[in-house]
Amino acid sequence: AHGGQSYNPDENQHQDVIGEALSIELKREEALAYRKTPISNGLSKETLAIMVHSSDEEDSDSDDDSDDEEKNNDSFQPRLKSKVINRENKKTRAQRNKQKR
């Protein structure tokens, strides 16, 4: 621990430690605020237009892939239903023990 963090600290050392802690917290808040700002704020209109246009093209390309994903999702649905059915028919430990008697 620093000198200003003791039980009965010297006032000057305590103020120094508080100042350091305050500067750390301010830097942390600035970093959080920077992370929350949208990236589009710093882009020029031309760059933003290019990015929007390219993302539109990617979306149209991904539409073709979504058909394949839908086909794959259909094959998973019967498996999920069978697991639910098996759990409904599953007996508890007490029921299985009673059946053994």
C-alpha positions as CSV (number, residue, x, y, z in Angstrom):
1,A,0.0,0.0,0.0
2,H,1.1,3.5,-0.7
3,G,1.9,5.9,2.2
4,G,-1.4,7.8,1.7
5,Q,-3.4,4.7,2.1
6,S,-2.5,3.9,5.7
7,Y,-4.9,4.1,8.7
8,N,-3.8,7.6,9.6
9,P,-2.1,8.9,6.5
10,D,-0.2,12.1,6.0
11,E,-2.6,14.6,4.3
12,N,-0.3,15.4,1.4
13,Q,0.4,11.7,0.6
14,H,-3.3,11.0,0.9
15,Q,-4.2,13.7,-1.6
16,D,-1.6,12.4,-4.0
17,V,-3.1,8.9,-3.8
18,I,-6.6,10.3,-4.3
19,G,-5.4,12.3,-7.3
20,E,-3.8,9.1,-8.9
21,A,-7.0,7.1,-8.3
22,L,-9.1,9.9,-9.8
23,S,-6.9,10.1,-12.9
24,I,-7.3,6.3,-13.3
25,E,-11.1,6.5,-13.0
26,L,-11.2,9.4,-15.5
27,K,-9.1,7.4,-18.0
28,R,-11.4,4.4,-17.5
29,E,-14.5,6.5,-18.1
30,E,-13.0,8.0,-21.3
31,A,-12.2,4.5,-22.6
32,L,-15.8,3.4,-21.9
33,A,-17.2,6.4,-23.6
34,Y,-14.9,5.9,-26.6
35,R,-16.0,2.2,-26.9
36,K,-19.7,3.2,-26.8
37,T,-19.4,5.8,-29.7
38,P,-20.4,4.4,-33.0
39,I,-17.6,3.9,-35.5
40,S,-19.5,5.7,-38.2
41,N,-19.0,9.1,-36.3
42,G,-15.4,9.2,-37.4
43,L,-16.0,8.2,-41.1
44,S,-16.4,10.5,-44.0
45,K,-19.7,10.3,-46.0
46,E,-17.9,8.6,-48.9
47,T,-16.3,5.9,-46.7
48,L,-19.6,5.3,-45.0
49,A,-21.4,5.0,-48.3
50,I,-18.8,2.4,-49.5
51,M,-19.2,0.4,-46.3
52,V,-23.0,0.4,-46.5
53,H,-22.9,-0.6,-50.2
54,S,-20.5,-3.4,-49.5
55,S,-22.5,-4.7,-46.6
56,D,-25.6,-4.7,-48.8
57,E,-23.7,-6.9,-51.3
58,E,-22.7,-9.3,-48.5
59,D,-26.3,-9.5,-47.3
60,S,-27.4,-10.5,-50.8
61,D,-24.6,-13.1,-50.9
62,S,-25.6,-14.5,-47.5
63,D,-29.2,-14.9,-48.7
64,D,-28.1,-17.7,-50.9
65,D,-26.4,-19.4,-47.9
66,S,-29.5,-19.0,-45.7
67,D,-31.4,-21.4,-47.9
68,D,-28.8,-24.1,-47.1
69,E,-29.0,-23.2,-43.5
70,E,-32.8,-23.6,-43.5
71,K,-32.4,-27.1,-45.1
72,N,-30.0,-28.0,-42.3
73,N,-32.3,-26.6,-39.6
74,D,-35.1,-28.9,-40.9
75,S,-33.0,-31.9,-40.4
76,F,-32.4,-31.0,-36.7
77,Q,-36.0,-30.5,-35.8
78,P,-37.0,-34.2,-35.8
79,R,-34.1,-34.9,-33.5
80,L,-35.2,-32.3,-31.0
81,K,-38.7,-33.6,-31.0
82,S,-37.5,-37.1,-30.4
83,K,-35.5,-35.9,-27.4
84,V,-38.5,-34.2,-25.9
85,I,-40.6,-37.3,-26.4
86,N,-38.0,-39.5,-24.7
87,R,-37.9,-37.1,-21.7
88,E,-41.6,-37.2,-21.4
89,N,-41.6,-41.0,-21.2
90,K,-38.6,-41.2,-18.9
91,K,-39.3,-42.4,-15.4
92,T,-37.9,-41.0,-12.3
93,R,-35.5,-42.9,-10.1
94,A,-38.3,-43.7,-7.6
95,Q,-40.5,-45.0,-10.4
96,R,-37.7,-47.3,-11.7
97,N,-37.0,-48.6,-8.2
98,K,-40.6,-49.3,-7.6
99,Q,-40.8,-51.2,-10.9
100,K,-37.9,-53.4,-9.8
101,R,-39.7,-54.6,-6.6
